[in-house]
């Protein structure tokens, strides 16, 4: 099968309307006050789809980071938040959830403009955060320790869970409000105070969330937002001795650097990093469901997703049939202006990211892989990349091993179950995977054998607040969500209570 060409621009790109939008002017939120940077500097964010400035923010320096951390430290040591009853913190989180619900449209538009993702998708992401905050509120009331009444008649053991302290939260650009909502409400439920550094590409929804938190009556200093770049905000945040825990979502490279900084101070870290997630397809699967899920899995959020199903392992007996089916389906996926209701794939977040994706495609071609669909930038205004499918990929190629973070699908073949598991695990990553088969034995064998924090069986990219999320190997450290999520932001303390008279270890001879 030869490469299928894609038109120079789809109708949704050719007919995109000029953007009518007043730029959002944000401020930092420190110690309950809305502030500019101490230097007075600001930076702007332009829409990757429209090339127009859509927001601007203070460009923080170390002085601003220090002020935010000090505020959070004072709020933790002297403020009421860590000492509130769980039910009181839960009520505040539920008010925040309602505040998000009331501002879904405003937040969704800004997220779409800053990220380039379709507005319909941004709307689903923002509205879905309501459930995360509500679930975290339930955990604020139910997180508990243990008691041990089995240590003998003279001893009672109590294990407490206490908030870890000030938490630094560093969030990425691909799902800015969703990923923050996988962290912040759970840290708050535990009684921690927080300093947040959003990506400089997508700061608007974080700033609006701070407005909602302020209106919900959360005490000053409990939540602080500092906007700016990694070297001037993220690194000082990780290095500061008053930060008790660092939670970061982003690339494995940056996560490794931040983890190294934190480890020098024996600081607790939670790292949700990259992935090269395999969907493993067997001949006896539900064909239509699988094809749809594969196309969805790689093109959702334009492939800018740590859980992207960017690597499909398909049984060699159906490899060509599979390639033709996904090419046919991918050609039908609308690419265009993120604000158009029919768009499924929007713009790539930045020129730099687009260049990295194209460079990865070129590496694959140079290694002998074959482009079956797309592979090029659209000849249109904005940062748009053709949905891309690449076959003849072997496991050792970089395009089968490196996280591309774009709308690029690599097809690798396998011979049997054991071979599929071996190829799936021959990766630095272990975030997620999927298996497609109507044989439950095959599904369970793969699910147990693949090194991944999440394995989907006959589905892909489903998620629930109740289920923990995180990865093996270079995909990260720790888990978010699930009933243990609040516990990650706590330290355990053992209290041993002696009952009655204690026996002496030694008495001088004169007193015997």
C-alpha positions in Angstrom: 0.0 0.0 0.0 1.5 3.4 -1.0 1.4 6.5 1.1 -2.0 8.2 1.1 -1.8 12.0 0.5 -3.6 14.5 2.6 -5.0 17.7 1.0 -2.9 20.9 1.5 -5.6 22.1 4.0 -8.9 20.7 5.1 -12.1 22.8 4.8 -12.0 23.5 8.5 -8.5 25.1 8.1 -9.3 27.0 4.9 -12.5 28.5 6.3 -11.2 29.4 9.7 -12.6 32.7 10.9 -10.4 35.5 12.3 -10.2 35.3 16.1 -12.2 37.9 18.1 -10.8 37.7 21.6 -9.7 40.2 24.2 -6.5 38.9 25.8 -6.8 37.7 29.3 -4.5 39.6 31.7 -3.6 37.4 34.7 -1.8 38.1 37.9 -0.1 35.9 40.5 -1.8 34.9 43.6 0.4 35.1 46.7 -0.7 35.1 50.3 -4.3 35.9 49.4 -3.2 38.9 47.2 -3.2 39.4 43.5 0.2 40.6 42.5 2.5 41.5 39.6 6.1 40.2 39.5 8.5 42.1 41.7 10.4 43.1 38.6 7.3 44.3 36.8 8.0 42.0 33.8 5.3 40.2 32.0 5.1 37.6 29.2 2.5 36.9 26.5 1.0 33.7 25.1 -0.2 33.5 21.5 -2.7 31.0 20.2 -0.9 28.3 18.2 -4.0 28.1 16.0 -4.5 31.8 15.3 -1.1 33.4 16.0 -2.7 36.1 18.1 -1.9 37.0 21.7 -4.6 35.5 24.0 -3.2 36.0 27.5 -0.4 37.6 29.5 1.1 37.0 32.9 3.7 38.3 35.4 7.1 36.8 34.8 8.2 35.8 38.2 11.7 35.6 39.6 13.2 34.0 42.7 12.0 36.9 44.8 8.4 36.1 43.9 8.9 32.3 44.5 10.3 33.1 47.9 7.3 35.2 48.8 4.9 32.4 47.7 6.7 29.7 49.6 7.0 31.9 52.7 3.2 32.5 52.6 2.5 28.8 52.2 4.9 28.0 55.1 3.3 30.5 57.4 -0.2 29.2 56.5 0.9 25.7 57.2 2.6 26.4 60.5 0.3 29.0 61.9 -2.9 29.1 59.8 -6.1 27.2 60.4 -6.1 25.0 57.3 -4.0 22.0 58.5 -5.9 22.0 61.9 -9.4 22.1 60.4 -11.7 19.2 60.7 -11.8 17.0 57.6 -15.4 17.9 57.0 -14.5 21.6 57.0 -11.9 21.1 54.3 -14.3 18.9 52.4 -16.9 21.6 52.3 -14.4 24.1 50.9 -13.4 21.7 48.2 -17.0 21.2 47.3 -17.5 24.9 47.0 -14.5 25.0 44.6 -16.1 22.2 42.5 -19.2 24.3 42.2 -17.1 27.4 41.2 -15.5 25.4 38.4 -18.9 24.3 37.2 -20.0 27.9 37.0 -17.0 29.0 34.9 -16.7 26.0 32.5 -17.2 28.1 29.4 -14.8 30.8 30.3 -12.0 28.4 31.3 -12.6 26.1 28.3 -12.2 28.9 25.8 -8.9 30.1 27.3 -7.6 26.5 27.5 -8.5 25.9 23.9 -6.9 29.1 22.7 -3.7 28.5 24.7 -3.2 24.8 24.0 -4.7 24.6 20.5 -7.0 21.7 21.5 -10.6 21.6 20.3 -13.0 23.7 22.4 -15.3 20.7 22.7 -12.5 18.7 24.2 -11.4 21.5 26.5 -15.0 21.8 27.7 -15.1 18.1 28.6 -11.8 18.4 30.4 -12.8 21.4 32.5 -16.2 20.1 33.4 -14.6 16.7 34.3 -12.5 18.5 36.9 -15.6 19.0 39.0 -15.7 15.3 39.7 -12.0 15.2 40.8 -12.6 18.0 43.4 -15.8 16.2 44.6 -14.0 12.9 45.0 -11.1 14.6 46.8 -13.6 16.2 49.2 -14.8 12.7 50.1 -11.3 11.6 51.0 -10.8 14.7 53.2 -13.4 13.1 55.5 -12.3 9.4 55.3 -8.5 9.5 55.4 -7.4 7.9 58.7 -4.6 6.1 60.6 -4.5 2.9 62.5 -4.7 1.6 66.1 -3.0 -1.5 67.4 -4.5 -3.1 70.5 -2.5 -6.3 70.1 0.8 -5.2 71.6 0.2 -6.4 75.1 -1.9 -5.2 78.0 0.5 -2.4 78.8 0.8 -0.9 75.3 -1.5 0.8 72.8 -0.1 1.8 69.4 -1.6 4.6 67.3 -0.5 5.5 63.8 -1.5 9.0 62.7 -1.5 10.6 59.2 -0.4 14.2 59.2 -0.1 16.6 56.3 3.4 16.7 54.9 3.7 20.5 54.8 4.2 22.9 51.9 3.8 21.1 48.5 5.2 22.4 45.2 3.0 21.6 42.2 4.5 22.0 38.7 2.0 21.3 35.9 2.4 20.9 32.1 0.7 22.5 29.1 -1.1 19.6 27.6 -3.9 19.2 30.2 -3.3 22.2 32.5 -6.5 22.3 34.6 -7.1 18.5 34.6 -3.6 17.6 35.8 -3.6 20.4 38.4 -6.9 18.9 39.6 -5.3 15.5 40.0 -2.9 17.1 42.5 -4.2 20.2 44.2 -7.5 19.1 45.8 -5.9 15.9 47.2 -3.1 17.9 48.7 -5.6 20.3 50.2 -7.8 17.5 51.5 -4.7 16.2 53.4 -4.3 19.6 55.0 -1.2 20.8 53.0 -0.6 24.2 51.7 0.6 24.7 48.1 2.7 26.7 45.7 1.7 26.1 42.0 3.8 26.8 38.9 1.7 26.3 35.8 3.3 26.0 32.3 4.1 29.4 30.9 2.2 28.3 27.8 -1.1 27.6 29.6 -1.4 29.6 32.8 -5.0 31.0 32.4 -7.1 28.2 33.8 -4.7 27.9 36.9 -5.1 31.6 37.6 -8.9 31.4 37.2 -8.9 28.4 39.6 -7.1 30.6 42.2 -9.9 33.1 41.8 -12.4 30.3 42.5 -10.4 29.1 45.5 -10.3 32.7 46.9 -14.0 33.1 46.5 -14.6 29.7 48.2 -13.1 31.1 51.4 -9.9 29.1 51.5 -7.6 30.9 54.0 -4.9 33.1 52.6 -1.5 31.5 51.9 -3.0 28.0 51.5 -2.9 28.2 47.7 -0.4 30.3 45.9 0.2 30.6 42.1 3.5 31.9 40.6 3.7 32.3 36.8 6.9 32.1 34.8 9.4 29.8 33.3 11.1 26.6 34.6 14.6 27.9 35.4 13.3 31.0 37.2 10.3 29.5 39.0 10.3 25.7 38.8 13.9 25.1 39.8 13.8 27.5 42.8 10.6 25.8 43.9 12.2 22.4 43.8 15.4 23.6 45.6 13.7 25.5 48.5 14.1 23.7 51.9 10.6 24.8 53.0 9.0 22.7 50.3 8.2 19.3 51.9 7.1 17.6 48.7 7.3 18.2 45.0 4.7 16.9 42.6 5.6 17.3 38.9 4.0 16.2 35.6 5.9 16.6 32.4 8.8 15.1 30.5 11.0 12.4 31.8 14.1 14.5 31.2 12.8 17.4 33.3 11.3 15.1 35.9 14.7 13.4 36.3 16.4 16.8 36.8 13.8 17.9 39.4 13.9 14.6 41.2 17.7 14.9 41.4 17.4 18.3 43.0 14.8 17.1 45.5 16.7 14.0 46.4 19.7 16.1 47.6 17.4 17.4 50.4 15.7 14.0 50.9 12.5 15.7 49.7 9.5 13.5 48.8 8.6 13.6 45.1 5.7 12.4 42.9 6.6 12.3 39.2 4.1 11.6 36.4 6.3 11.5 33.3 6.4 10.2 29.7 5.0 7.1 28.0 5.3 5.1 24.8 2.1 3.2 25.4 1.4 0.1 23.4 -2.0 -1.1 22.2 -1.7 -4.8 21.5 -4.1 -6.1 18.9 -5.0 -9.7 18.3 -6.9 -11.1 15.3 -9.9 -12.2 17.4 -10.7 -8.6 18.7 -13.8 -6.6 18.1 -12.5 -5.0 14.9 -14.6 -1.9 14.7 -14.2 -1.0 18.3 -10.4 -1.5 18.1 -9.9 0.6 15.0 -11.9 3.4 16.5 -10.0 3.2 19.8 -6.6 3.1 18.1 -7.4 6.3 16.0 -8.8 8.0 19.1 -5.9 6.9 21.3 -3.2 8.5 19.1 -5.1 11.6 17.8 -6.8 12.6 21.0 -5.3 16.0 22.1 -3.3 15.8 18.8 -1.2 13.1 20.4 0.1 15.6 23.0 -0.7 13.2 25.8 1.5 11.1 28.1 -1.1 8.3 27.7 -1.2 8.5 23.9 -1.5 5.1 22.2 1.3 6.1 19.9 2.6 2.5 19.4 0.4 -0.3 18.2 1.6 -3.9 18.3 -0.5 -5.8 15.8 -0.4 -9.6 15.1 1.5 -10.1 11.8 -1.4 -12.0 10.3 -3.6 -8.9 10.3 -0.9 -6.2 9.9 -1.8 -5.0 6.4 -5.5 -5.2 7.0 -5.0 -3.1 10.2 -2.8 -0.5 8.4 -5.4 0.0 5.7 -8.3 0.3 8.2 -6.6 2.9 10.5 -5.5 4.9 7.4 -9.1 5.0 6.1 -10.4 6.0 9.6 -7.8 8.6 10.2 -8.5 10.3 6.9 -12.0 11.0 8.2 -10.9 12.8 11.4 -11.5 16.5 11.0 -8.4 18.7 11.6 -9.0 22.4 12.0 -9.7 25.6 14.0 -10.0 24.5 17.6 -13.1 26.7 18.0 -15.1 24.9 15.3 -17.5 22.4 16.8 -16.6 19.7 14.2 -12.8 19.8 14.9 -11.3 16.7 16.5 -7.6 17.5 16.0 -6.5 21.1 16.7 -3.1 22.8 16.5 0.2 21.7 18.0 1.1 23.7 21.1 4.2 25.4 19.8 6.6 25.8 16.9 9.3 24.0 18.9 7.0 21.1 19.6 6.0 20.8 15.9 9.6 20.8 14.9 10.4 18.0 17.3 7.6 15.9 16.0 8.7 16.3 12.4 12.3 15.5 13.4 11.1 12.2 14.9 9.2 11.3 11.7 12.3 12.0 9.7 14.3 9.7 12.0 11.8 6.9 11.4 12.0 7.3 7.6 15.8 7.3 7.7 15.7 4.1 9.7 13.5 2.4 7.1 10.0 3.0 8.3 7.3 3.9 5.8 4.9 6.8 6.1 1.4 5.5 5.1 -0.5 8.7 5.9 0.5 12.3 6.5 3.9 13.1 7.9 3.9 16.8 7.0 2.9 20.2 8.2 -0.3 21.6 6.8 0.0 24.5 4.3 -2.2 26.7 6.4 -2.2 29.5 9.0 -1.4 28.0 12.4 0.7 25.1 13.8 -1.1 22.1 12.3 0.3 18.7 11.5 -1.2 16.0 9.3 -2.4 12.9 11.2 0.4 10.5 10.5 0.6 6.7 10.3 3.9 4.9 9.9 4.4 1.2 9.2 7.3 -1.2 8.8 8.5 -0.1 12.2 10.8 -2.4 14.1 11.2 -2.4 17.9 14.7 -1.0 17.9 13.8 2.2 15.9 13.6 5.5 17.7 10.1 6.0 16.4 9.1 2.9 18.3 10.9 3.8 21.5 10.9 7.6 22.0 7.9 9.6 23.1 6.9 11.8 20.1 4.1 13.7 21.7 2.2 14.4 18.5 -0.4 12.8 16.2 2.0 10.0 15.0 1.1 6.3 15.1 3.8 3.6 14.7 2.8 0.1 13.7 5.0 -2.8 15.0 4.2 -6.5 14.3 4.4 -9.5 16.6 4.1 -13.3 16.2 2.5 -14.5 19.5 1.5 -13.4 23.0 4.9 -13.9 24.5 6.5 -11.8 21.7 3.9 -9.1 22.1 4.7 -8.8 25.9 8.4 -8.8 25.2 8.2 -6.0 22.7 5.8 -4.0 24.9 8.2 -4.2 27.8 11.3 -3.4 25.8 10.9 0.3 26.5 12.2 2.8 29.1 8.5 3.7 29.8 5.7 1.9 31.6 2.8 4.3 31.9 -0.1 2.5 30.2 -1.1 -0.2 27.7 -4.1 -1.8 26.1 -4.9 -5.3 24.9 -7.6 -6.1 22.3 -8.9 -9.7 22.2 -12.1 -11.6 22.8 -10.1 -14.3 24.6 -10.1 -13.6 28.3 -7.0 -15.8 28.8 -5.1 -13.7 26.3 -6.3 -10.5 27.9 -5.3 -11.5 31.4 -1.9 -12.9 30.3 -1.1 -9.6 28.6 -2.5 -7.4 31.5 -0.4 -9.3 34.0 2.7 -9.4 31.9 3.0 -5.9 30.6 5.0 -3.4 32.8 2.5 -0.5 33.0 0.7 1.3 35.7 -2.6 1.1 33.8 -3.7 -1.6 31.4 -7.0 -1.2 29.5 -8.8 -4.3 28.2 -10.9 -3.8 25.1 -11.0 -0.1 25.6 -8.6 2.8 25.8 -8.1 6.1 27.7 -11.0 5.6 30.1 -10.4 7.1 33.6 -12.1 7.5 37.0 -11.1 9.4 40.1 -11.4 6.2 42.1 -8.6 4.4 40.2 -4.9 5.2 40.8 -2.8 6.5 38.0 0.9 6.5 37.5 3.7 4.6 35.8 6.5 2.0 36.0 10.2 2.7 35.2 10.9 6.0 33.5 7.2 6.9 33.5 7.3 8.1 37.0 7.3 7.7 40.7 4.1 7.5 42.8 0.4 7.5 42.0 -2.3 10.0 41.7 -6.1 9.5 42.2 -7.6 6.6 44.0 -8.3 6.3 47.7 -4.6 6.6 48.6 -4.2 9.9 46.8 -4.6 12.0 49.9 -2.2 9.7 51.8 0.6 10.5 49.4 0.5 14.1 50.8 0.9 12.9 54.4 3.6 11.6 56.8 2.8 8.7 59.2 3.5 9.2 62.9 3.6 6.3 65.3 2.5 7.0 68.9 3.2 4.4 71.6 1.1 4.7 74.7 2.3 2.8 77.8 -0.4 1.8 80.3 0.3 1.4 84.0 3.7 1.2 85.7 6.7 0.7 83.5 9.3 -1.9 84.5 12.8 -0.5 85.3 15.6 -1.5 83.0 18.1 -1.4 85.9 18.2 -0.5 89.6 21.3 0.1 91.6 22.1 -2.6 94.2 21.4 -0.2 97.1 17.8 0.1 96.1 17.0 -3.6 95.5 
